[in-house]
Amino acid sequence: MRRGLPPGASSVKGAILGNIPGSDPPAPGPKALIEIDSHDFPFWLVGMVAIIAAMGAAVVINPNYNQAFRNVFPWPLVEDTVADGVVVGKAFVWGRGIFVTLTLTVGSFVIATILGLFIGLGRIAGLSDADQGNRSIIKTAIRNISQLYIEFIRGIPMIVFIFVIAQVLAPDFADLIHMESRAISPVIRLIAALSLFYAAFIAEVFRAGIQSVPRGQVEAGRAVGLSEGAIMRKVVLPQAVRNMLPALGNDLISLMKDTSLASVLAVREITQMARLYTGSTFRFREGFFVLVVIYVTLTLSLSLLLRWYEKRIAIPGR
């Protein structure tokens, strides 16, 4: 007949050891100072940081990479101001390199977000109510015009759209307001092109985010006497932002990378600076490797910042 294990013994081995006088259960090993979960640990981030660090070391150690970085970024960010061959002061390098890239990115994204909000609202005009008569016709027209704009812009390659805005519509606009075409700088033309182009994509982000808010939230706003505009500002949009943020972040990163197309208009952002440097020195490896790492650093920093903000505004438990 089979006997059961003694009380407190979790296995046969434990039961046998328990019968030996003076035998104690093995002591637990030392606890690791840092416990790493292999499933959640961001090994990709370690790899990205390692690549950036290796390139940074090359910029510091290798004179060729150092020279490439100083010309592409450029570095230092402050340069001497010369008048009649005499240094009269110092000034920031606003007109080329990283400052131009950031100006194009921020300016275009802000304008595209504002335009995208209105186009997105037009995209859903009249879908949630049963208006009759002229008001219904106006909302239907607004909705179809917004849809037309979105589909038209999405069907054009980015670089073609830049050429159309910069080389066709900008001169026509200058003639319309009786000013010289060259008075509209290439930076302004590119910001206009990027803003109008990305407004179509951001409009769809707003449309999807607004429609993701439960219908009951709108009904609750109406129940307490809020107007349609107040419901959109105080109820719908604050909740929709949480849902829209990842997509808006992706559009911001894509827009920043698309500023590299400014080089086709000879705008001296970092891509154009790399082209000028490699064209004059024929050091293509150094120039374009530095350019790659600058873009990777910018996109990684922006991506991590957006992830942190997403977690900060996220609703606990979701």
ABEGO torsion letter per residue (X at the ends): XBBBBBBGBABAAAAAAAABBGBBBBBBBBBBABBBBAAABBAAAAAAAAAAAAAAAAAAABAAAAAAAAAAOBOBABBBBBBGGBBAEBBBBAABEAAAAAAAAAAAAAAAAAAAAAAAAAAABGAABABBEAAAAAAAAAAAAAAAAAAAAAABBAAAAAAAAAAAAAAAAAAAAGBBAAABBAAAAAAAAAAAAAAAAAAAAAAAAAAABBAAAAAAAAAAGBBAAAAAAAAAAAAAAAAAAAAAAAAAAAAAAAAAAAAAAGBBBAAAAAAAAAAAAGBAAAAAAAAAAAAAAAAAAAAAAAAAAAAAABBBGX
